[in-house]
Amino acid sequence: FASTADNSLAEEPRKRMKELTKNDVTVRNLRPTDLEAVIALDAKYIGRRRDEYFRVKLQQTLLETGIKVSLAAEVDGSLVGFVLASVYYGEFGQTEQAAVLDTIGVHPSFGGRHVGAALMDQLRTNLFGLGVISLRTQVDWDDTRLVGFFQHEGSRPAPRLCLELGIDSPHRSPERE
């Protein structure tokens, strides 16, 4: 976003904004020129800019992979949402093609207004056309809003256990031996 467009979207009261349908949202491929708008939109939720994270992610998803599935959503020419995703062939011991959704973001003024649903519809269509059979993502357990969004989109808990190992030292602690 340019700072003026960003501020006008953030300050406009939701009740005065026109109702949107998925048809009012233009979904297109994410472009390298979207970097600043993606960072600014994400910062609205996170509370800080993650420039390096998105610089690396956009480079990976847009320049280093052969299949580009990351998307941007626009309303009236302004970027109001995005999804960063990648396609993998046989990761984590799986043999089928799968996609991983790394990050999804919707401008706060457009939350609950079909932007996320439009992004997910187009992502599903693109992945289906590529023969991808599943889309995986991770969500913080306490982020009930995002869990609810993915549940509404048809996601269910995966039959896998995600493990995390705290690395507080290069050696296994004595109580673990």
PyMOL commands that set and color helices and strands:
alter all, ss='L'
color gray80, all
select helices_A, chain A and resi 3-11+14-16+22-24+32-46+51-64+108-110+115-129+144-152+174-176
alter helices_A, ss='H'
color red, helices_A
select strands_A, chain A and resi 26-29+71-75+78-89+97-106+134-136
alter strands_A, ss='S'
color yellow, strands_A
deselect
rebuild
show_as cartoon
